[in-house]
Each structure stands twice: as C-alpha cells, then as structure tokens.
Amino acid sequence: MSRPTYAHVEGTGPAGEYCQSCAHWTRSAKNPAPFRRAAMVCAVVARQTGLPLDRLGTVYSHRPACRHWQRKGTGS
C-alpha cells in the first residue's frame, strides 16, 4: 500500500511558493534513529487521513505549493 503524500494537487497554491515554505511542512519523527534524518511530511495529510506523521510519504522541498499552503508563522 502506498503512503499518502500530498494534501492536494501541486501547483494549485500561490505562484512561486513551494512545500518547504509552508507551515504544514514538518518532520515525520521527533527523534529519528542515530545518523538518520527524519523525512519531511505534510501535516494536512495527517489530518485528512488520520494517520500518524511517520506513516506518511515524504514531501520534497521543491514541489510547487498546493491550495492548502500557509505561510510559516501564521498558525494552523
């Protein structure tokens, strides 16, 4: 079974914005294994599916923003 990754179709958000600049772009694990980086995932997908962050697919930083994009620091 594939892991859910994106909350909506890429490119439907603000022009020139990317997943990495979104408030919902977050680490999948608080304490990754030694010498491993935690994957970055979308918190909106976690809310939509009810899955924990560590069960989601990786969201890559260079992906164009979706319609759920929100500026960092503006809350949820």
N, C-alpha and C positions, 0 to 999 in steps of 0.2 A: 504494500500500500504506500502510495506517495505521501509525502508530508506537505500539508498546506503551507504556502509561502507568502503570497501577495494578497492584500485585502481587496484590491480592485485592479482594473486594467491599468498597466503602466502608461504614463503619458497623459492621463486624464486630470492630473493636478496642475498646479501653477507652472507656467513655462519657465524653464531654466532651473527648476528645483529637482533634487534627487533624494532617494531614500535616506542617505546619510545625513541630510539636513533636516530630517523630520523628527518631531518629538516622540513618535511611536517607534522609532528605530532603537532597539535595546538589546542587551546581551541575553543570550539564551540560558546562561548559568551564572550564578553569583560567584561560585568557587570552582572554576574549571580544574581539570586534572593538572598536575605539575607539568610545566613546559608546554601546555596547550592553551590556545586562545579560545575563548567562548565565541560561538557563532553569533552573528547579529540577526535578529528576527524582528517581526512586526507585532507590536502589542495589540493592534486592532484585530489581527488574525486570531490571536489567542482569545480575545473577547468573542469574536464571531463563531469560533469553533468550540470553545470551552476547553481547549487543550492547554496543558502547561507549556511554558516557553520552550522547554527542552525537547518537546515533541514536534516543533515547527521546522520548516525548511529554512535554509539560510537566505537572507535578503542581502543582495550585493549592493554596495555603496553607490555604484554608478548607474543604477536603474532609475529611469525618469519617475518622478513622483506620481502617485495615484491621487484620486479625488479625496482620500482621507488624510492627505498631507496636512501637517500642522507645524507651524514654526516652533522650534525648541524654545522652552521657557514660557510658553503661553498656557500651560496646563493641559489637561486631557479633554 
